[in-house]
Amino acid sequence: MPDSGQDLILALREQRQLLIETVNAMKVIGRMLAGATKDYKIALRKEILKLHVEDKVAWTACYELALGDEEVAKLRFNRDIKQSDYDVCIEKINALKLEIRLLEKEIEQDWKG
């Protein structure tokens, strides 16, 4: 924990910079998540249609069977990883905002004496 007022201000600046960087990373990861979701849903739709049209599988069974397709499962796994990365960014942002508020309160108390 920082000792002096100057240390507190430097720590606050560092946390603010980390917050900006994390928000920027979240934007990139969010776009990657959107792309992964798109790829997964397109592959799932194609597999469901293939199962029904080419393999003559009943519509009611196509969804569950399509989820087990190796390519569909790989794309879903990739999408899930991106979702996890996105969720971690949200938690990191919340933690940084809390740390910033704590530092601001410490600086305020330091100024009051």
RANORNOR-V49545 format. One record per residue. PHI is phi in whole degrees, -180 to 180 (none if undefined). OMEGA is omega in whole degrees, -180 to 180 (999 if undefined). NEAR is the number of other ideal C-beta (glycine too) atoms within 12 Angstrom. Layout:
BEGIN
phi->PHI omega->OMEGA near->NEAR
phi->PHI omega->OMEGA near->NEAR
END
This chain:
BEGIN
phi->none omega->-179 near->10
phi->-61 omega->-177 near->20
phi->-95 omega->-173 near->12
phi->-99 omega->176 near->13
phi->-59 omega->179 near->19
phi->-65 omega->178 near->13
phi->-62 omega->179 near->17
phi->-63 omega->-180 near->26
phi->-66 omega->178 near->22
phi->-65 omega->178 near->17
phi->-63 omega->178 near->26
phi->-63 omega->178 near->27
phi->-62 omega->180 near->19
phi->-63 omega->180 near->19
phi->-66 omega->178 near->29
phi->-64 omega->179 near->22
phi->-65 omega->177 near->16
phi->-62 omega->178 near->23
phi->-63 omega->179 near->26
phi->-60 omega->-180 near->18
phi->-64 omega->-180 near->18
phi->-69 omega->177 near->28
phi->-64 omega->178 near->21
phi->-64 omega->178 near->16
phi->-64 omega->180 near->22
phi->-62 omega->178 near->26
phi->-63 omega->180 near->17
phi->-64 omega->-179 near->18
phi->-65 omega->177 near->26
phi->-61 omega->178 near->21
phi->-69 omega->176 near->17
phi->-64 omega->177 near->23
phi->-63 omega->180 near->27
phi->-61 omega->178 near->18
phi->-64 omega->179 near->18
phi->-65 omega->178 near->27
phi->-65 omega->178 near->23
phi->-60 omega->-179 near->18
phi->-60 omega->180 near->23
phi->-63 omega->-177 near->30
phi->-67 omega->178 near->19
phi->-66 omega->179 near->20
phi->-63 omega->179 near->27
phi->-63 omega->179 near->29
phi->-60 omega->-180 near->20
phi->-63 omega->-179 near->21
phi->-68 omega->178 near->31
phi->-62 omega->-180 near->28
phi->-64 omega->178 near->18
phi->-61 omega->-180 near->20
phi->-60 omega->-178 near->26
phi->-75 omega->-174 near->20
phi->-77 omega->-175 near->13
phi->-82 omega->-174 near->12
phi->-97 omega->177 near->17
phi->60 omega->177 near->11
phi->-84 omega->179 near->20
phi->-62 omega->-180 near->13
phi->-53 omega->-175 near->16
phi->-63 omega->-179 near->11
phi->-99 omega->-173 near->16
phi->-60 omega->-176 near->26
phi->-60 omega->-178 near->20
phi->-63 omega->179 near->17
phi->-66 omega->180 near->21
phi->-64 omega->179 near->30
phi->-62 omega->-180 near->22
phi->-87 omega->176 near->18
phi->-63 omega->-174 near->25
phi->-58 omega->-179 near->13
phi->-67 omega->179 near->20
phi->-62 omega->180 near->29
phi->-64 omega->178 near->19
phi->-63 omega->180 near->20
phi->-68 omega->177 near->28
phi->-66 omega->177 near->26
phi->-60 omega->178 near->19
phi->-61 omega->178 near->23
phi->-62 omega->-180 near->27
phi->-65 omega->177 near->18
phi->-64 omega->178 near->20
phi->-63 omega->178 near->28
phi->-63 omega->178 near->22
phi->-63 omega->178 near->18
phi->-60 omega->180 near->24
phi->-64 omega->179 near->27
phi->-64 omega->177 near->18
phi->-64 omega->177 near->19
phi->-60 omega->179 near->28
phi->-60 omega->180 near->21
phi->-65 omega->179 near->16
phi->-64 omega->178 near->23
phi->-61 omega->179 near->27
phi->-63 omega->179 near->18
phi->-65 omega->179 near->18
phi->-66 omega->178 near->28
phi->-63 omega->177 near->21
phi->-65 omega->179 near->16
phi->-61 omega->178 near->25
phi->-63 omega->178 near->27
phi->-61 omega->178 near->18
phi->-63 omega->178 near->20
phi->-65 omega->178 near->29
phi->-61 omega->178 near->21
phi->-66 omega->178 near->16
phi->-64 omega->179 near->24
phi->-64 omega->179 near->24
phi->-60 omega->179 near->16
phi->-67 omega->179 near->13
phi->-64 omega->-179 near->20
phi->-71 omega->-179 near->12
phi->-74 omega->174 near->9
phi->105 omega->999 near->6
END
